[in-house]
Amino acid sequence: MSSFAVEGGQPLRGRIWVPGDKSISHRALILAARAEGTSSVRGLSNGDDVRRTAAAVVQLGAEIDGHQISGGRERLHAPGGLIDVGNSGTSMRLLSGFCAALPWRTELRGDASVDKRPMDRVITPLRQMGARIDDAYPPLAIDGGGLTGIDYTVPMASSQVKGCVLLAGVGAEGETVVREHVATRPHTEEMLAACGADIEIDGLTIRLRPSKLEPFELDVPGDPSQAAFWVVGASITPKSDVTVEGVYLGPSRTGFLGVLQRMGANVESEADHIHARYAPLHGTEVHADEIPSLDEVPILAVAAAAAEGVTRFCDVAELRIKESNRLATIISELGALGVSAEEDGDDLIVHGGGLRPGTVDSHGDHRIAMAMAIAGASMPGRTVVEGWDAVATSYPEFEDHLAACAS
């Protein structure tokens, strides 16, 4: 297990191009594997999570040659052996839907962390569509094919569950309807529409009929969840001035900017870039209806730790079933840096103003690792992040980018 020592206290300055959006990258690979022909996809995330999805679609018969991805029903075949998604829960959930529509057995497994995460939220609708899946935990053996469309209301806010059902629905008989209570990332339905799918999007209701997907061209924009680390870093480190370029700024992905602006951050976004400069922050309340659009709670908790006053994140129970129990790890690792944080039911409360250098542990979670590195960079002294190798999951260049903008 590797460690990373951050020598903090230097202003963060410069322009940064973050990796391609992870959510879009996963879906682009899966849809290109299903599309009849050769798609061109540039700018994919180079983290291990997305590489696992790429390897999976190749194992299922797609061909990847640089930016070109060739797929279609004639290419796809039973994989012959387990498909290993590593630490990527996104790969597990989206591939479950994709594989359920294929007329053979597929077995999906992950690393020790993913194999302990329940998959019943995707298994339930897939079983209703006719897929045969024995277990609620990975490894998942999926006997697919012969699916029938269903009318499904997603019980929790989850773009991955929505995406799973829609990917299965592409190959199902009849109409598949997915209904949401709260809007989540629209990437799957928007990309299906771009591939020529027979799909209707009406607010929180999506209707999909069996579809032959056409190949497409896509330049994957930068990942706003990765941009959030630099935006917070600039906001809490004195004399900092950072611009993150080429970022996806769709309304479903920029909730973290609203939270930071409410805290007093000097943050502006326009077109495809975000400009952040240092400003003193104050505590706020992050409401329950904001949480479904926030993958950035770990780094926002660091902003809260550096702010004056108390910040409450409401209804964040979902954090308990991420790559780590993020509710517990945020509290323990902020504690290691001198900040008091606590659970109040399903809420996270952070008492700001007390950050100091220390040694923290990623708990194998890439977002915890990077959030703690930004915390360390914001203050004079040395902070050591143990388990730094987790960062390769999503942002292998993070250490180099931090060195470049802190020099």
QUICOR-V346472 format. One record per residue. N is the residue number from 1. PHI is phi in degrees with one decimal (999 if undefined). PSI is psi in radians with two decimals (NA if undefined). D_LAST is the distance of its C-alpha to the last C-alpha in whole Angstrom. Layout:
# QUICOR-V346472
n=N phi=PHI psi=PSI d_last=D_LAST
n=N phi=PHI psi=PSI d_last=D_LAST
This chain:
# QUICOR-V346472
n=1 phi=999 psi=2.21 d_last=27
n=2 phi=-88.7 psi=2.86 d_last=23
n=3 phi=-131.4 psi=2.80 d_last=20
n=4 phi=-134.6 psi=2.14 d_last=17
n=5 phi=-97.9 psi=2.14 d_last=15
n=6 phi=-105.3 psi=2.09 d_last=12
n=7 phi=-93.9 psi=1.81 d_last=11
n=8 phi=-93.4 psi=3.11 d_last=11
n=9 phi=104.4 psi=-0.18 d_last=11
n=10 phi=-87.5 psi=2.49 d_last=8
n=11 phi=-60.0 psi=2.58 d_last=8
n=12 phi=-96.8 psi=2.17 d_last=8
n=13 phi=-141.3 psi=2.59 d_last=8
n=14 phi=125.1 psi=-2.98 d_last=10
n=15 phi=-115.6 psi=2.40 d_last=13
n=16 phi=-129.6 psi=2.40 d_last=14
n=17 phi=-111.1 psi=1.94 d_last=17
n=18 phi=-81.8 psi=2.86 d_last=18
n=19 phi=-60.5 psi=2.83 d_last=21
n=20 phi=-56.9 psi=2.61 d_last=24
n=21 phi=-57.4 psi=2.21 d_last=26
n=22 phi=-68.5 psi=-0.76 d_last=28
n=23 phi=-61.7 psi=-0.80 d_last=31
n=24 phi=-67.3 psi=-0.66 d_last=32
n=25 phi=-61.2 psi=-0.82 d_last=31
n=26 phi=-56.4 psi=-0.84 d_last=33
n=27 phi=-68.9 psi=-0.64 d_last=36
n=28 phi=-61.3 psi=-0.74 d_last=36
n=29 phi=-64.4 psi=-0.78 d_last=36
n=30 phi=-68.5 psi=-0.75 d_last=39
n=31 phi=-69.3 psi=-0.61 d_last=41
n=32 phi=-65.7 psi=-0.60 d_last=40
n=33 phi=-67.8 psi=-0.52 d_last=42
n=34 phi=-86.4 psi=-0.51 d_last=45
n=35 phi=-66.0 psi=2.57 d_last=45
n=36 phi=-87.8 psi=1.54 d_last=48
n=37 phi=139.5 psi=-2.76 d_last=46
n=38 phi=-112.9 psi=2.13 d_last=43
n=39 phi=-100.6 psi=2.72 d_last=40
n=40 phi=-117.2 psi=2.05 d_last=37
n=41 phi=-127.0 psi=2.07 d_last=34
n=42 phi=-113.6 psi=2.61 d_last=30
n=43 phi=81.8 psi=0.37 d_last=27
n=44 phi=-57.0 psi=2.56 d_last=28
n=45 phi=-55.6 psi=2.41 d_last=25
n=46 phi=-101.5 psi=0.29 d_last=25
n=47 phi=-75.6 psi=2.88 d_last=25
n=48 phi=-63.6 psi=-0.60 d_last=27
n=49 phi=-55.8 psi=-0.88 d_last=29
n=50 phi=-71.1 psi=-0.60 d_last=30
n=51 phi=-61.9 psi=-0.57 d_last=31
n=52 phi=-66.5 psi=-0.71 d_last=33
n=53 phi=-65.7 psi=-0.70 d_last=35
n=54 phi=-60.6 psi=-0.79 d_last=35
n=55 phi=-63.2 psi=-0.63 d_last=37
n=56 phi=-64.7 psi=-0.80 d_last=39
n=57 phi=-69.0 psi=-0.53 d_last=40
n=58 phi=-66.5 psi=-0.75 d_last=41
n=59 phi=-60.8 psi=-0.49 d_last=43
n=60 phi=-87.7 psi=-0.04 d_last=45
n=61 phi=119.6 psi=-0.21 d_last=45
n=62 phi=-69.1 psi=2.76 d_last=43
n=63 phi=-118.2 psi=2.34 d_last=41
n=64 phi=-120.5 psi=2.15 d_last=38
n=65 phi=-132.4 psi=1.67 d_last=37
n=66 phi=64.2 psi=-2.10 d_last=34
n=67 phi=-88.2 psi=-0.11 d_last=34
n=68 phi=-94.1 psi=2.28 d_last=37
n=69 phi=-124.9 psi=2.06 d_last=39
n=70 phi=-105.6 psi=2.21 d_last=43
n=71 phi=-138.8 psi=-2.79 d_last=45
n=72 phi=118.1 psi=2.79 d_last=48
n=73 phi=-58.9 psi=-0.61 d_last=51
n=74 phi=-68.9 psi=-0.44 d_last=52
n=75 phi=-85.9 psi=-0.54 d_last=49
n=76 phi=-74.6 psi=2.56 d_last=49
n=77 phi=-155.8 psi=2.89 d_last=50
n=78 phi=-57.4 psi=2.39 d_last=50
n=79 phi=-71.6 psi=-0.45 d_last=47
n=80 phi=68.7 psi=1.33 d_last=49
n=81 phi=111.7 psi=2.90 d_last=47
n=82 phi=-64.5 psi=2.47 d_last=45
n=83 phi=-95.7 psi=2.13 d_last=42
n=84 phi=-102.6 psi=2.00 d_last=39
n=85 phi=-94.6 psi=0.08 d_last=36
n=86 phi=60.4 psi=-2.22 d_last=34
n=87 phi=-94.5 psi=0.18 d_last=32
n=88 phi=-95.3 psi=1.70 d_last=33
n=89 phi=-64.9 psi=-0.56 d_last=35
n=90 phi=-60.9 psi=-0.80 d_last=35
n=91 phi=-58.5 psi=-0.79 d_last=36
n=92 phi=-58.3 psi=-0.84 d_last=39
n=93 phi=-72.2 psi=-0.79 d_last=40
n=94 phi=-70.1 psi=-0.72 d_last=40
n=95 phi=-66.3 psi=-0.50 d_last=41
n=96 phi=-58.7 psi=-0.77 d_last=44
n=97 phi=-67.9 psi=-0.77 d_last=45
n=98 phi=-58.6 psi=-0.82 d_last=45
n=99 phi=-73.8 psi=-0.50 d_last=47
n=100 phi=-62.4 psi=-0.45 d_last=50
n=101 phi=-84.4 psi=-0.10 d_last=51
n=102 phi=-97.1 psi=2.41 d_last=51
n=103 phi=-83.5 psi=1.00 d_last=55
n=104 phi=-162.5 psi=3.13 d_last=54
n=105 phi=-89.2 psi=2.30 d_last=52
n=106 phi=-126.1 psi=2.41 d_last=48
n=107 phi=-117.9 psi=2.16 d_last=47
n=108 phi=-114.6 psi=2.34 d_last=43
n=109 phi=-138.8 psi=2.87 d_last=41
n=110 phi=-130.9 psi=-2.93 d_last=38
n=111 phi=-78.8 psi=-3.04 d_last=36
n=112 phi=-59.9 psi=-0.59 d_last=37
n=113 phi=-69.9 psi=-0.88 d_last=35
n=114 phi=-65.6 psi=-0.66 d_last=37
n=115 phi=-67.9 psi=-0.19 d_last=40
n=116 phi=-98.4 psi=0.02 d_last=41
n=117 phi=-97.2 psi=2.15 d_last=40
n=118 phi=-63.9 psi=2.43 d_last=43
n=119 phi=-112.3 psi=0.30 d_last=44
n=120 phi=-61.8 psi=-0.47 d_last=47
n=121 phi=-66.4 psi=-0.45 d_last=45
n=122 phi=-97.6 psi=-0.53 d_last=45
n=123 phi=-64.7 psi=-0.68 d_last=48
n=124 phi=-57.5 psi=-0.94 d_last=51
n=125 phi=-68.8 psi=-0.57 d_last=51
n=126 phi=-65.6 psi=-0.67 d_last=51
n=127 phi=-64.2 psi=-0.69 d_last=54
n=128 phi=-62.3 psi=-0.51 d_last=55
n=129 phi=-81.1 psi=-0.23 d_last=55
n=130 phi=116.1 psi=-0.01 d_last=57
n=131 phi=-71.6 psi=2.57 d_last=54
n=132 phi=-103.7 psi=1.96 d_last=55
n=133 phi=-135.3 psi=2.11 d_last=52
n=134 phi=-81.0 psi=-0.71 d_last=53
n=135 phi=-111.7 psi=2.75 d_last=51
n=136 phi=-93.5 psi=-0.19 d_last=48
n=137 phi=-121.4 psi=2.58 d_last=45
n=138 phi=-63.7 psi=2.70 d_last=44
n=139 phi=-70.4 psi=2.48 d_last=45
n=140 phi=-101.6 psi=2.18 d_last=47
n=141 phi=-99.5 psi=1.99 d_last=50
n=142 phi=-111.7 psi=1.98 d_last=50
n=143 phi=-94.2 psi=1.86 d_last=54
n=144 phi=-101.6 psi=-3.03 d_last=53
n=145 phi=88.4 psi=2.82 d_last=55
n=146 phi=65.8 psi=0.53 d_last=58
n=147 phi=-80.1 psi=2.67 d_last=56
n=148 phi=-124.0 psi=2.38 d_last=57
n=149 phi=-61.1 psi=2.61 d_last=55
n=150 phi=-129.9 psi=2.91 d_last=55
n=151 phi=-106.4 psi=1.89 d_last=55
n=152 phi=-125.1 psi=2.21 d_last=52
n=153 phi=-98.9 psi=2.06 d_last=50
n=154 phi=-69.0 psi=2.09 d_last=47
n=155 phi=-72.3 psi=-0.41 d_last=47
n=156 phi=-126.5 psi=2.80 d_last=44
n=157 phi=-73.2 psi=1.93 d_last=41
n=158 phi=-155.5 psi=1.94 d_last=39
n=159 phi=-68.6 psi=-0.45 d_last=38
n=160 phi=-72.4 psi=-0.70 d_last=38
n=161 phi=-65.2 psi=-0.81 d_last=42
n=162 phi=-55.7 psi=-0.83 d_last=43
n=163 phi=-63.2 psi=-0.70 d_last=41
n=164 phi=-58.8 psi=-0.85 d_last=43
n=165 phi=-65.3 psi=-0.70 d_last=47
n=166 phi=-67.5 psi=-0.68 d_last=46
n=167 phi=-65.4 psi=-0.62 d_last=45
n=168 phi=-69.5 psi=-0.66 d_last=48
n=169 phi=-65.0 psi=-0.43 d_last=50
n=170 phi=-56.0 psi=-0.63 d_last=50
n=171 phi=-106.2 psi=0.24 d_last=52
n=172 phi=-94.4 psi=2.74 d_last=54
n=173 phi=-79.3 psi=2.39 d_last=58
n=174 phi=81.4 psi=-3.00 d_last=58
n=175 phi=-89.7 psi=2.38 d_last=56
n=176 phi=-106.7 psi=2.22 d_last=53
n=177 phi=-117.7 psi=2.26 d_last=52
n=178 phi=-119.7 psi=2.22 d_last=49
n=179 phi=-118.2 psi=2.42 d_last=49
n=180 phi=-117.0 psi=2.61 d_last=46
n=181 phi=-83.6 psi=-0.59 d_last=46
n=182 phi=-131.2 psi=2.38 d_last=42
n=183 phi=-64.7 psi=2.31 d_last=41
n=184 phi=-121.0 psi=3.11 d_last=38
n=185 phi=-49.1 psi=2.23 d_last=36
n=186 phi=-92.8 psi=0.31 d_last=38
n=187 phi=-60.2 psi=-0.76 d_last=36
n=188 phi=-62.9 psi=-0.88 d_last=39
n=189 phi=-67.6 psi=-0.65 d_last=42
n=190 phi=-66.5 psi=-0.69 d_last=40
n=191 phi=-73.4 psi=-0.60 d_last=39
n=192 phi=-61.0 psi=-0.76 d_last=43
n=193 phi=-60.7 psi=-0.71 d_last=44
n=194 phi=-66.4 psi=-0.41 d_last=42
n=195 phi=-88.1 psi=0.09 d_last=44
n=196 phi=86.1 psi=0.25 d_last=47
n=197 phi=-64.8 psi=2.65 d_last=48
n=198 phi=-83.2 psi=1.52 d_last=51
n=199 phi=-137.3 psi=2.51 d_last=49
n=200 phi=-125.9 psi=2.31 d_last=50
n=201 phi=-117.4 psi=2.03 d_last=47
n=202 phi=-129.8 psi=1.56 d_last=49
n=203 phi=62.2 psi=-2.05 d_last=46
n=204 phi=-94.0 psi=0.18 d_last=46
n=205 phi=-119.5 psi=2.29 d_last=49
n=206 phi=-122.5 psi=2.28 d_last=48
n=207 phi=-118.2 psi=2.24 d_last=51
n=208 phi=-131.5 psi=2.28 d_last=51
n=209 phi=-106.1 psi=2.81 d_last=54
n=210 phi=-51.9 psi=2.37 d_last=54
n=211 phi=-141.3 psi=2.51 d_last=52
n=212 phi=-93.6 psi=2.08 d_last=51
n=213 phi=-87.0 psi=2.43 d_last=47
n=214 phi=-96.4 psi=2.59 d_last=47
n=215 phi=-63.8 psi=2.81 d_last=43
n=216 phi=-145.9 psi=2.93 d_last=41
n=217 phi=-119.0 psi=2.40 d_last=37
n=218 phi=-150.2 psi=2.30 d_last=34
n=219 phi=-103.1 psi=1.94 d_last=31
n=220 phi=-72.0 psi=2.15 d_last=29
n=221 phi=-74.9 psi=2.92 d_last=26
n=222 phi=-65.3 psi=2.66 d_last=23
n=223 phi=-83.4 psi=2.03 d_last=24
n=224 phi=-64.6 psi=-0.50 d_last=24
n=225 phi=-66.8 psi=-0.54 d_last=23
n=226 phi=-78.0 psi=-0.63 d_last=20
n=227 phi=-60.2 psi=-0.56 d_last=19
n=228 phi=-58.2 psi=-0.56 d_last=20
n=229 phi=-62.6 psi=-0.75 d_last=17
n=230 phi=-74.9 psi=-0.59 d_last=15
n=231 phi=-64.6 psi=-0.79 d_last=17
n=232 phi=-67.4 psi=-0.74 d_last=18
n=233 phi=-55.6 psi=-0.79 d_last=14
n=234 phi=-67.6 psi=-0.61 d_last=14
n=235 phi=-68.9 psi=-0.51 d_last=17
n=236 phi=-109.4 psi=-0.05 d_last=17
n=237 phi=-107.4 psi=2.03 d_last=14
n=238 phi=-52.5 psi=2.47 d_last=14
n=239 phi=68.9 psi=0.28 d_last=13
n=240 phi=-84.9 psi=2.66 d_last=12
n=241 phi=-155.9 psi=1.84 d_last=13
n=242 phi=-128.4 psi=2.42 d_last=13
n=243 phi=-118.4 psi=2.22 d_last=16
n=244 phi=-103.3 psi=2.15 d_last=17
n=245 phi=-100.9 psi=2.71 d_last=19
n=246 phi=66.3 psi=0.60 d_last=22
n=247 phi=-96.3 psi=2.49 d_last=23
n=248 phi=-69.6 psi=2.17 d_last=27
n=249 phi=-124.0 psi=0.62 d_last=28
n=250 phi=-62.3 psi=2.65 d_last=32
n=251 phi=-62.0 psi=-0.41 d_last=33
n=252 phi=-77.2 psi=-0.12 d_last=33
n=253 phi=-120.8 psi=0.08 d_last=30
n=254 phi=-114.7 psi=0.35 d_last=28
n=255 phi=-58.4 psi=-0.57 d_last=30
n=256 phi=-63.8 psi=-0.53 d_last=27
n=257 phi=-66.7 psi=-0.71 d_last=26
n=258 phi=-63.1 psi=-0.70 d_last=29
n=259 phi=-62.0 psi=-0.82 d_last=28
n=260 phi=-64.6 psi=-0.73 d_last=25
n=261 phi=-62.6 psi=-0.65 d_last=27
n=262 phi=-63.9 psi=-0.51 d_last=30
n=263 phi=-82.7 psi=-0.06 d_last=27
n=264 phi=100.4 psi=0.17 d_last=26
n=265 phi=-67.4 psi=2.58 d_last=23
n=266 phi=-94.1 psi=1.42 d_last=22
n=267 phi=-129.3 psi=2.31 d_last=22
n=268 phi=-131.0 psi=2.50 d_last=24
n=269 phi=-131.2 psi=2.49 d_last=25
n=270 phi=-157.8 psi=2.39 d_last=26
n=271 phi=55.6 psi=-1.86 d_last=28
n=272 phi=-125.1 psi=0.47 d_last=25
n=273 phi=-138.9 psi=2.73 d_last=22
n=274 phi=-124.6 psi=2.28 d_last=21
n=275 phi=-114.8 psi=2.17 d_last=19
n=276 phi=-130.0 psi=2.36 d_last=18
n=277 phi=-129.1 psi=2.77 d_last=17
n=278 phi=-60.6 psi=2.46 d_last=17
n=279 phi=-158.9 psi=2.50 d_last=20
n=280 phi=-62.2 psi=2.38 d_last=22
n=281 phi=-108.4 psi=2.76 d_last=24
n=282 phi=-132.5 psi=2.79 d_last=28
n=283 phi=-66.3 psi=2.81 d_last=30
n=284 phi=-150.7 psi=-3.13 d_last=32
n=285 phi=-115.2 psi=2.22 d_last=34
n=286 phi=-98.2 psi=1.97 d_last=33
n=287 phi=-77.7 psi=2.74 d_last=37
n=288 phi=-57.3 psi=-0.65 d_last=38
n=289 phi=-74.5 psi=-0.15 d_last=39
n=290 phi=-87.3 psi=-0.42 d_last=35
n=291 phi=-62.5 psi=-0.71 d_last=34
n=292 phi=-57.7 psi=-0.45 d_last=36
n=293 phi=-95.2 psi=0.15 d_last=33
n=294 phi=-115.1 psi=1.83 d_last=30
n=295 phi=-88.9 psi=0.03 d_last=28
n=296 phi=-105.0 psi=0.31 d_last=26
n=297 phi=-57.2 psi=-0.73 d_last=27
n=298 phi=-57.4 psi=-0.76 d_last=25
n=299 phi=-78.3 psi=-0.52 d_last=22
n=300 phi=-67.2 psi=-0.54 d_last=24
n=301 phi=-65.8 psi=-0.57 d_last=25
n=302 phi=-68.4 psi=-0.72 d_last=22
n=303 phi=-58.8 psi=-0.73 d_last=22
n=304 phi=-63.8 psi=-0.64 d_last=25
n=305 phi=-65.4 psi=-0.56 d_last=24
n=306 phi=-86.8 psi=-0.21 d_last=22
n=307 phi=-82.6 psi=2.88 d_last=25
n=308 phi=-85.6 psi=2.35 d_last=28
n=309 phi=94.3 psi=-2.91 d_last=31
n=310 phi=-109.6 psi=2.42 d_last=32
n=311 phi=-119.5 psi=2.33 d_last=31
n=312 phi=-115.9 psi=2.18 d_last=34
n=313 phi=-100.6 psi=2.00 d_last=33
n=314 phi=-89.5 psi=2.41 d_last=37
n=315 phi=56.1 psi=1.04 d_last=39
n=316 phi=-109.1 psi=0.58 d_last=36
n=317 phi=-57.1 psi=-0.54 d_last=38
n=318 phi=-58.7 psi=-0.43 d_last=37
n=319 phi=-60.8 psi=-0.39 d_last=34
n=320 phi=-70.6 psi=-0.32 d_last=36
n=321 phi=-119.6 psi=0.64 d_last=37
n=322 phi=-93.2 psi=-2.81 d_last=33
n=323 phi=-56.8 psi=-0.55 d_last=31
n=324 phi=-129.5 psi=3.07 d_last=32
n=325 phi=-75.3 psi=1.56 d_last=34
n=326 phi=-64.4 psi=-0.50 d_last=31
n=327 phi=-61.5 psi=-0.79 d_last=33
n=328 phi=-71.8 psi=-0.72 d_last=33
n=329 phi=-72.7 psi=-0.61 d_last=30
n=330 phi=-59.6 psi=-0.80 d_last=28
n=331 phi=-64.2 psi=-0.81 d_last=30
n=332 phi=-68.2 psi=-0.70 d_last=30
n=333 phi=-80.3 psi=-0.58 d_last=26
n=334 phi=-64.0 psi=-0.62 d_last=25
n=335 phi=-60.2 psi=-0.67 d_last=28
n=336 phi=-66.0 psi=-0.33 d_last=26
n=337 phi=-104.8 psi=0.33 d_last=23
n=338 phi=87.2 psi=0.18 d_last=26
n=339 phi=-108.4 psi=2.32 d_last=27
n=340 phi=-84.5 psi=2.22 d_last=31
n=341 phi=-143.6 psi=2.68 d_last=31
n=342 phi=-154.6 psi=2.79 d_last=35
n=343 phi=-89.5 psi=2.48 d_last=37
n=344 phi=-132.3 psi=1.59 d_last=40
n=345 phi=65.7 psi=-2.10 d_last=42
n=346 phi=-99.9 psi=0.22 d_last=40
n=347 phi=-98.0 psi=2.65 d_last=37
n=348 phi=-111.8 psi=2.23 d_last=34
n=349 phi=-117.1 psi=2.22 d_last=34
n=350 phi=-118.5 psi=2.18 d_last=30
n=351 phi=-95.3 psi=1.93 d_last=30
n=352 phi=-79.2 psi=3.01 d_last=27
n=353 phi=96.7 psi=0.05 d_last=26
n=354 phi=-122.8 psi=0.33 d_last=25
n=355 phi=-60.3 psi=2.35 d_last=22
n=356 phi=-145.4 psi=2.72 d_last=21
n=357 phi=-62.4 psi=2.70 d_last=19
n=358 phi=-176.3 psi=-2.93 d_last=21
n=359 phi=-113.9 psi=2.26 d_last=22
n=360 phi=-127.0 psi=2.93 d_last=23
n=361 phi=-127.1 psi=2.32 d_last=25
n=362 phi=-72.8 psi=-0.36 d_last=25
n=363 phi=56.9 psi=0.53 d_last=28
n=364 phi=73.0 psi=0.28 d_last=28
n=365 phi=-113.8 psi=2.04 d_last=27
n=366 phi=-60.3 psi=-0.71 d_last=23
n=367 phi=-70.6 psi=-0.60 d_last=23
n=368 phi=-65.0 psi=-0.78 d_last=23
n=369 phi=-58.4 psi=-0.87 d_last=21
n=370 phi=-70.3 psi=-0.64 d_last=18
n=371 phi=-61.3 psi=-0.75 d_last=19
n=372 phi=-70.1 psi=-0.56 d_last=19
n=373 phi=-64.9 psi=-0.72 d_last=15
n=374 phi=-65.2 psi=-0.70 d_last=15
n=375 phi=-57.9 psi=-0.80 d_last=17
n=376 phi=-63.6 psi=-0.66 d_last=15
n=377 phi=-67.6 psi=-0.39 d_last=11
n=378 phi=-80.0 psi=-0.17 d_last=13
n=379 phi=-138.4 psi=2.61 d_last=15
n=380 phi=-61.4 psi=2.54 d_last=14
n=381 phi=112.6 psi=3.10 d_last=15
n=382 phi=-105.5 psi=2.23 d_last=15
n=383 phi=-117.7 psi=2.30 d_last=17
n=384 phi=-109.6 psi=2.23 d_last=18
n=385 phi=-105.9 psi=1.91 d_last=20
n=386 phi=-81.0 psi=2.64 d_last=23
n=387 phi=73.6 psi=0.59 d_last=24
n=388 phi=-66.3 psi=-0.41 d_last=21
n=389 phi=-60.8 psi=-0.30 d_last=23
n=390 phi=-60.2 psi=-0.43 d_last=24
n=391 phi=-62.8 psi=-0.46 d_last=21
n=392 phi=-60.6 psi=-0.34 d_last=22
n=393 phi=-54.5 psi=-0.70 d_last=25
n=394 phi=-134.4 psi=-0.40 d_last=23
n=395 phi=-148.5 psi=1.25 d_last=20
n=396 phi=-60.0 psi=-0.46 d_last=19
n=397 phi=-89.4 psi=0.09 d_last=16
n=398 phi=-55.2 psi=-0.83 d_last=14
n=399 phi=-60.8 psi=-0.74 d_last=12
n=400 phi=-65.7 psi=-0.71 d_last=11
n=401 phi=-66.5 psi=-0.67 d_last=10
n=402 phi=-64.0 psi=-0.76 d_last=9
n=403 phi=-62.1 psi=-0.69 d_last=6
n=404 phi=-67.1 psi=-0.71 d_last=6
n=405 phi=-89.7 psi=-0.13 d_last=6
n=406 phi=-102.6 psi=0.05 d_last=4
n=407 phi=-87.2 psi=NA d_last=0
